[in-house]
Amino acid sequence: QVQLVESGGGSVQTGGSLRLSCAASGYTDGNNCMGWFRQAPGNEREGVAVINTSSGLADDTYYADSVKGRFTISQDYAKNTLYLQMNRLKAEDTAMYYCAASRTYCSNHYPPNPPNFLYWGQGTQVTVSS
C-alpha cells in the first residue's frame, strides 16, 4: 500500500505561482511513475504531468500541452516527495489537483491513463482568479 498526501494548494491571482507537494509513504519502491492530475467541476480528470520515478531522470516526464513551459514536476527521493511547481497560473488552471502513483511506466508522449494509477491522494484545491 502507498499513501499519498498533497499540500500546497490555495488561491492565487492570475500570473502567480504555487508549488504543490505530495508526500508518499508505505511501499513506495514499487512505484514506477508518479504524477499530477486535475479535475474541474463538470470536467474529466486530466493528466497534468508525470515523471517516471524508477528511471531517476529528471527529464523522464510528460506534460499536458496546456501546462508546458509553465509547470515543472520533480521528485525528491530522499524525502519521498513529489512536487509540481506551477508558474504563470491562469484561470483555467483552477481545479482540484491530485497526486497519483502507478506501478507501470508512463509514456513521455501520451497523456497518462488514470486507471493505470493505483494510488491517489485526497486532492488539494487550486483557485486562480483575475
C-alpha positions in Angstrom: 0.0 0.0 0.0 1.1 3.6 -0.7 -0.3 6.6 1.0 -0.2 10.0 -0.8 -0.9 13.3 0.9 -1.0 16.5 -1.1 -0.4 20.0 0.2 0.3 23.5 -1.2 -3.0 24.4 -2.9 -4.6 27.7 -2.4 -5.9 30.8 -4.0 -3.7 33.0 -6.2 -4.1 35.7 -8.8 -3.6 35.2 -12.5 0.1 35.1 -13.2 1.0 33.9 -9.8 2.8 30.7 -8.7 2.1 27.8 -6.4 4.1 24.7 -5.5 2.2 21.5 -4.8 3.8 18.8 -2.7 2.8 15.1 -2.4 4.3 13.1 0.4 4.4 9.4 -0.2 4.7 6.7 2.4 4.3 3.0 2.6 5.7 0.6 0.0 6.9 3.2 -2.5 9.7 1.1 -4.0 7.2 -0.5 -6.4 6.2 2.8 -8.0 7.5 3.4 -11.5 5.6 6.6 -12.3 4.1 9.4 -10.3 2.1 12.3 -11.4 -0.4 15.1 -11.0 -3.9 15.1 -12.3 -6.6 17.8 -12.1 -10.3 17.9 -12.3 -12.5 20.9 -12.5 -16.3 20.7 -11.9 -18.0 19.1 -14.9 -14.8 18.1 -16.5 -13.0 14.7 -16.7 -9.8 14.1 -14.7 -6.9 15.3 -16.8 -3.3 14.2 -16.5 -1.2 17.4 -16.0 2.4 16.0 -15.6 4.0 12.7 -14.8 7.6 11.6 -14.0 9.0 8.1 -14.3 10.5 7.9 -10.8 12.2 4.5 -11.4 14.5 5.9 -14.1 15.9 8.6 -11.8 16.0 11.0 -14.7 14.6 14.5 -14.1 13.5 14.8 -17.7 11.7 11.5 -18.0 8.4 13.3 -17.9 5.2 14.1 -19.7 3.4 17.4 -19.6 0.0 18.3 -21.0 0.2 20.9 -23.7 -1.8 23.3 -21.6 0.9 23.5 -19.0 4.1 23.0 -20.9 6.6 25.8 -20.1 4.7 26.8 -17.0 4.6 23.8 -14.8 7.5 21.6 -13.6 7.3 18.2 -12.0 10.1 17.0 -9.8 10.9 14.3 -7.2 12.9 14.5 -4.0 13.9 10.8 -3.5 15.3 11.4 0.0 12.1 12.9 1.2 9.8 10.6 -0.9 8.0 13.8 -2.1 6.7 14.7 -5.4 6.4 18.4 -6.4 4.6 20.4 -9.0 5.9 23.9 -9.5 3.2 26.0 -11.2 4.1 29.4 -12.6 2.2 31.9 -14.7 -1.1 30.5 -13.5 -4.2 31.1 -15.5 -7.9 31.0 -14.5 -8.3 27.7 -16.5 -5.8 26.1 -14.1 -8.4 26.2 -11.4 -9.2 22.7 -10.3 -8.7 20.0 -7.7 -5.2 18.6 -8.1 -4.5 15.0 -7.3 -1.2 13.2 -6.8 -1.1 9.6 -8.0 1.3 6.7 -8.3 1.5 3.9 -10.8 3.3 0.6 -10.9 3.7 0.9 -14.6 6.0 3.1 -16.7 4.4 6.2 -18.1 4.7 7.5 -21.7 6.7 10.6 -22.4 4.4 11.4 -25.4 0.8 10.5 -24.5 -1.4 11.5 -21.7 -1.4 9.3 -18.6 -4.3 7.0 -18.2 -6.0 7.4 -14.8 -6.9 3.7 -14.4 -3.2 2.8 -14.6 -2.7 4.7 -11.3 -3.4 2.5 -8.3 -2.9 5.1 -5.5 -4.4 8.5 -5.2 -4.2 11.4 -2.7 -7.2 13.2 -1.4 -6.6 16.3 -3.6 -5.7 19.9 -3.0 -7.7 22.8 -4.4 -6.1 25.4 -6.7 -8.1 28.5 -7.5 -6.8 31.2 -9.8 -8.7 34.4 -10.1 -8.2 37.6 -12.1 
